[in-house]
Amino acid sequence: MKYLYLLLSLLAVNLATAQTKSPKDSAVGNPHYDKALAEKLGADDYGMKSYFLVILKTGSNTTADKTMVSESFRGHMENMNKLVAAGKLIVAGPFGKNELGYRGIFILDKVKTVEEARELLQTDPAIKANLLAYDLLPWYGSAALPEYLPFSDKIWKINP
């Protein structure tokens, strides 16, 4: 009887402890965790961080001036390279043809506010000329995302 009482007491303590644990208490640690890398990238405990996602879409300017369009999009590409060099643009790319008028995406890093993101976007000649418009959204993604950039520069053969 004494052992049964002891066993029931231990079971009650275990149940009480299990019910008071938070989800973080039951989280599994990462054996591959690299504290220095996580700090360098600004990762939170989940390996994530905040970015701004920009969805580029067709703007209101429907000019037939091919020279102006060409110069604006050449400036668009040059501006993207400047933003990459500054560590502000970490993902960019076009969409295929679609019925939504979506043209491409940017993911902006090291940008603190929506206002700062809008200021950066206004440095783009195609946006300034209203050839491109955009939707701007806060986005929460992997803090490791910028780490792909050094590799991406090693795999292209032709630069548009």
C-alpha positions, 0 to 999 in steps of 0.5 A: 500500500505504501508503494502504491501511494508513492507511485500515485504521488509520483504520477500526480507530480508528473501530470502536474509538471506536464500541464504547466510546461510551455510549448518552448519547454518541450521544444527540441534543441538543434544539435547543429545550432551555430550561435555566431551565425544566428547572431550574424544573421539576426535570427530569433530562437526559431532561426527566423527574422522579419523582412519586407516582401515586394510584389512588383506589378504592371504600373499605370504608365502604358507609354509606347516610348521604347527608349524611355522604357528601355532606359527605365528597365536598364536603371531598374537592373542597375538599381537592383545591383546597388541594393544587393551591394548595400545588403538591402535586396536579398531576393529578386526575380521575375514571374512568368506570364500571369493574369494578375499583372504580377511582374516579379518579387523583391525581398528586402533585408535590413529595412526597419520600417515600411517608410524606409522600404518605400524610400528604397523602392523609389530609387528604382527608375521603373517604379518612379516612371510608373512602369512598375507598381508594387505591393509591400508586405511585412514577411517573416522568413528564414534568417539564412536567406541572405546566405544564398547570395554568394553562391548565386553569383557563382552559377550564372553564365550570362548577365542580362 
